[in-house]
Amino acid sequence: MTSDHEEDDLDFLCNPTPKPKLDRARELVQPPNFMIDPTDIGSLDMMVQWMIHPDPDMRPTIDELLAAPGVQWVQQRRRAGATVYEGNWGPADDVLEPEQDVEMTDI
């Protein structure tokens, strides 16, 4: 039994701390076409079709895949080695600073 002045171990359940609002203004608002149009030459659908082409000579090399516009777009924008979440479409252009060392942050 606890007194009125003693804090119970489960008090946090009765008075949860509100989570801060997320700053979504720094997210990319409009995705590039390759992310929304499956027929775009840089879309994931087209890349997979290219990789599984029945004729092995028509399949891309790793260098061709890494040079693909969609892969380059993601490479330029990702801010962490293992991306968990960077907004709906990745970070906005104005937050991209390649020299900046970004650690994972709590969203």
N, C-alpha and C positions, 0 to 999 in steps of 0.2 A: 504494500500500500504506500502511496506517495502523498506527501503533503501538498498544499496549494502552491507552495513556492518551489517545490522540486519539479524538475522537468522529467516527464515520462519518456522512456525510450521510443515510444510510438507517437509522440506528439506531432511529428512531421506528417503523419497520415491525416490528422485532423486539420492542419494548417499548411497545405502544400504551398511551396514557393512558386509563384507564377513564373513561367518561362519567358525570357525576353523575346520580343518580336524579332523575326529574322529580317535582315536588310536584303530585300530582293531587288533593290534598285541596281545592284552591281551584276545582275545576271543578264545574259544575252536574251533579248526580247524576241527576236525573230530568228528561227533556226535557218541554217543554210539549206538550200534546196535538196542536197543529197540526203539530208536527214528526214525529209518528209515525202519525197517523191521516189517511189521504188523503181521508176524507170530512168531516173537520173543516172548518168554514166558512173558517177562516184558513189552511188548508193550501196549499202551493204548487200542488198539483193543482187545487184549487178556484179559486185566483187566476188560473191560466192559463186555465181554462175560462171564467171571467168575462171575461178580456181578449179571448178569441177568439170571443165570442158571435156567432152569425150576424147578429143585429140590431145594427148599430152604435150605436143609441140605448141599448141595454142594456149596452154596454161601460163599464167604469169610467173616470173621469177620473183624471189623475195625482194630484189631491188625494184622491180616494177610495182610490186604491192606497196612498198614503203614510199615510193614516189607518187602514188595515187593522190589526187587532190583531197579526198576525204581524210586519208591517213595523215597527210601533211597539215590539214586544218586542225585535227585533233592534237597532233604533236605540238603545234604552236600554242595551243590554248591550255593544255593540261598543266596543272600546277602541282601535282603530286605524282609520285611513281605509281602508286596504287590508288586509283580514283574510286572513292566510295560514292560521293555525290558532289557535283559542282553546279547545281542548279538544273533547270529543265534542259537547257541546251548548252551548258558550259558557261564559263565566265564571260562577261561583256568585254568588248575590245579595250575599254579604258582601264581594266584591272590587270591586263597582261603586262607583266614585267619579268622577262626571262631571267634577269640577273637576281631577282628576289628569291631567296630560299624560303619556301613556304612549307610549314609544318601542318599536319592535320589539325583541324579545329573542330570543336563541337558545334554541330548545327542544331 
